[in-house]
């Protein structure tokens, strides 16, 4: 979690990351969301490619969470 926090461009701009490491920025599921928030708040425009990437990450995480829930549904009452 700490690595994802430092790899998310909140306190720095995504343009500060050197080109060989740009792929790490796009592999982080929080980065497109934060980049879009910064662009909307500072420039007043929405970047559809980052919005689409955020949606794809959300669907992947939703699917993975559903799979985990379905696999361990019978033990959820015991754990909670």
C-alpha positions as CSV (number, residue, x, y, z in Angstrom):
1,X,0.0,0.0,0.0
2,X,2.8,2.4,0.8
3,X,4.4,1.7,-2.6
4,X,1.1,2.5,-4.4
5,X,0.9,5.7,-2.4
6,X,4.3,6.9,-3.4
7,X,3.7,5.8,-7.0
8,X,0.5,7.8,-7.2
9,X,1.1,11.3,-8.6
10,X,-0.6,13.4,-5.9
11,X,2.2,15.6,-4.7
12,X,4.0,15.7,-8.0
13,X,3.0,15.9,-11.7
14,X,3.0,12.9,-14.0
15,X,5.3,14.8,-16.3
16,X,8.0,14.6,-13.7
17,X,8.3,10.9,-14.2
18,X,11.1,9.9,-16.7
19,X,9.8,8.3,-19.9
20,X,11.3,4.8,-19.1
21,X,9.2,4.6,-16.0
22,X,5.9,5.9,-17.4
23,X,4.6,2.4,-17.6
24,X,4.6,2.2,-13.8
25,X,2.3,5.2,-13.7
26,X,-0.2,3.5,-15.9
27,X,0.1,0.2,-14.0
28,X,-1.1,2.0,-10.8
29,X,-4.9,1.8,-10.5
30,X,-5.0,5.1,-8.6
31,X,-2.9,7.2,-10.9
32,X,-5.4,7.8,-13.7
33,X,-8.0,8.9,-11.2
34,X,-5.6,11.3,-9.5
35,X,-4.4,12.7,-12.8
36,X,-7.9,13.3,-13.9
37,X,-8.9,15.0,-10.6
38,X,-5.9,17.3,-10.9
39,X,-6.7,18.2,-14.6
40,X,-10.4,18.9,-13.7
41,X,-9.6,21.0,-10.7
42,X,-6.7,23.0,-12.2
43,X,-7.5,23.2,-15.9
44,X,-11.2,22.6,-16.0
45,X,-11.1,19.8,-18.5
46,X,-11.7,16.0,-18.4
47,X,-9.3,13.5,-20.0
48,X,-11.5,10.7,-21.4
49,X,-8.6,8.2,-21.8
50,X,-7.7,8.4,-18.1
51,X,-11.4,8.2,-17.2
52,X,-11.8,5.0,-19.3
53,X,-8.6,3.5,-17.8
54,X,-10.1,4.2,-14.3
55,X,-13.3,2.5,-15.3
56,X,-11.4,-0.5,-16.6
57,X,-9.5,-0.8,-13.3
58,X,-12.8,-0.5,-11.4
59,X,-14.3,-3.3,-13.3
60,X,-11.3,-5.5,-12.8
61,X,-11.3,-4.9,-9.1
62,X,-15.1,-5.4,-8.9
63,X,-14.7,-8.8,-10.7
64,X,-11.8,-9.9,-8.5
65,X,-13.7,-8.9,-5.3
66,X,-16.8,-10.8,-6.5
67,X,-14.7,-13.9,-7.3
68,X,-13.2,-13.8,-3.8
69,X,-16.6,-13.3,-2.2
70,X,-18.1,-16.2,-4.1
71,X,-15.2,-18.5,-3.2
72,X,-15.3,-17.7,0.6
73,X,-19.0,-16.8,1.0
74,X,-19.6,-19.8,3.3
75,X,-17.0,-18.5,5.8
76,X,-17.9,-14.9,5.8
77,X,-20.3,-15.2,8.8
78,X,-17.7,-16.9,10.8
79,X,-15.0,-14.3,10.0
80,X,-17.3,-11.4,10.7
